[in-house]
Amino acid sequence: MFEDRDKNERNAVYLASKNNQIPTLEFLLEHARNTSGQEKERATIDEIDRYGRTALHTAAESGHSEIVRILLERNCSIKIKDDDEYTALMLCCKKNRQNVLEVFIQFLDETCSTKRNKLLILEEREDGANTG
């Protein structure tokens, strides 16, 4: 089920996120966790399509705030950049998705103890090097 892709290399989690299918997304994530563990679940969430976008990218760009919240709670990466060098947060700002931006802000407030930690999350590259 998790190895199937559409012509743009999008997996089922990506498509559920794109189409705002909350029950489907929750089922897929639970199935991934229950059959293969938390590592498989996170890998499935963070898989990229042929444009370098993840499920979080498509949900943030589309304005699906509940999907974004679910993905963030499941520890998706907020640092992944697509082929155009956009993170999901950048896409939500570009598309003026205020409801999604509020979810990101709440997530950062709950997970980071200081402003510096918030900035490090947003600036740090996937390889762990600081971009600043």
Legacy VTK file of the C-alpha trace (Angstrom):
# vtk DataFile Version 3.0
C-alpha trace
ASCII
DATASET POLYDATA
POINTS 132 float
0.000 0.000 0.000
2.763 2.490 0.870
4.889 1.616 -2.137
2.215 2.645 -4.677
2.667 6.025 -6.384
0.807 8.084 -8.950
2.474 9.492 -12.093
3.963 12.361 -10.055
5.432 9.926 -7.505
2.892 10.882 -4.816
2.089 8.296 -2.161
-1.274 7.697 -0.458
-0.436 9.957 2.518
0.408 12.810 0.140
-2.838 12.346 -1.811
-4.965 12.185 1.349
-3.296 15.396 2.539
-3.788 17.112 -0.809
-7.482 16.229 -0.878
-8.117 17.070 2.808
-9.147 13.496 3.585
-8.652 13.532 7.358
-10.086 10.059 8.189
-8.095 8.494 5.340
-4.890 10.203 6.447
-5.358 9.102 10.061
-6.042 5.525 8.936
-2.926 5.462 6.733
-0.697 6.859 9.466
-2.029 4.443 12.080
-1.563 1.552 9.665
2.040 2.590 8.951
2.790 2.900 12.669
1.077 -0.356 13.646
2.628 -2.474 10.907
6.118 -1.020 10.702
6.607 1.319 13.647
7.082 5.015 14.149
10.090 5.140 11.811
8.008 3.910 8.855
5.236 6.335 9.708
7.605 9.307 9.666
9.350 8.120 6.495
5.955 7.807 4.803
4.948 11.320 5.905
8.211 12.881 4.716
8.372 11.156 1.311
8.765 13.614 -1.538
7.082 13.682 -4.922
8.833 14.394 -8.212
8.883 18.115 -7.348
10.451 17.610 -3.935
7.215 18.287 -2.077
5.891 16.416 0.930
2.386 15.912 2.305
3.016 18.928 4.538
3.835 21.093 1.517
0.585 20.259 -0.262
-1.581 20.619 2.857
-0.002 23.959 3.802
-0.298 25.343 0.282
-3.918 24.192 -0.009
-4.926 25.662 3.346
-5.771 22.357 5.031
-5.011 23.417 8.598
-6.278 20.234 10.289
-4.105 18.072 8.017
-1.111 20.306 8.803
-1.806 19.931 12.532
-1.990 16.128 12.236
1.265 15.944 10.269
3.075 18.231 12.722
1.833 16.153 15.659
3.243 13.080 13.895
6.695 14.725 13.779
6.925 15.472 10.089
9.889 17.560 9.012
9.165 21.267 8.580
12.618 21.880 7.084
12.277 20.015 3.782
12.484 22.330 0.779
10.915 21.543 -2.566
12.636 21.933 -5.933
11.867 25.678 -5.846
13.501 25.974 -2.391
10.176 26.478 -0.574
9.374 24.925 2.793
5.751 24.188 3.674
5.700 27.274 5.896
6.921 29.428 3.006
4.182 28.039 0.738
1.445 28.765 3.260
2.697 32.371 3.515
3.004 32.675 -0.266
-0.616 31.531 -0.674
-1.780 33.691 2.268
-3.105 30.712 4.259
-3.520 32.445 7.613
-5.308 29.465 9.175
-2.307 27.256 8.409
0.154 29.874 9.609
-1.666 29.907 12.957
-1.179 26.127 13.204
2.561 26.512 12.531
2.854 29.279 15.139
0.996 27.227 17.737
3.203 24.216 16.979
6.383 26.252 17.386
5.110 27.828 20.600
4.351 24.384 22.062
7.578 22.696 20.955
10.196 25.388 21.411
11.128 26.895 24.729
12.914 29.989 23.377
12.781 32.265 20.343
16.268 31.101 19.440
15.095 27.469 19.309
12.234 28.499 17.015
14.656 30.194 14.652
17.012 27.218 14.685
14.177 24.896 13.658
13.346 27.135 10.723
16.941 27.868 9.666
18.641 24.524 10.125
19.131 22.450 6.991
18.200 18.785 6.783
21.880 17.814 7.081
22.030 19.579 10.453
24.183 22.498 9.323
23.039 25.987 10.209
22.206 28.171 7.216
22.774 31.451 9.036
LINES 1 133
132 0 1 2 3 4 5 6 7 8 9 10 11 12 13 14 15 16 17 18 19 20 21 22 23 24 25 26 27 28 29 30 31 32 33 34 35 36 37 38 39 40 41 42 43 44 45 46 47 48 49 50 51 52 53 54 55 56 57 58 59 60 61 62 63 64 65 66 67 68 69 70 71 72 73 74 75 76 77 78 79 80 81 82 83 84 85 86 87 88 89 90 91 92 93 94 95 96 97 98 99 100 101 102 103 104 105 106 107 108 109 110 111 112 113 114 115 116 117 118 119 120 121 122 123 124 125 126 127 128 129 130 131
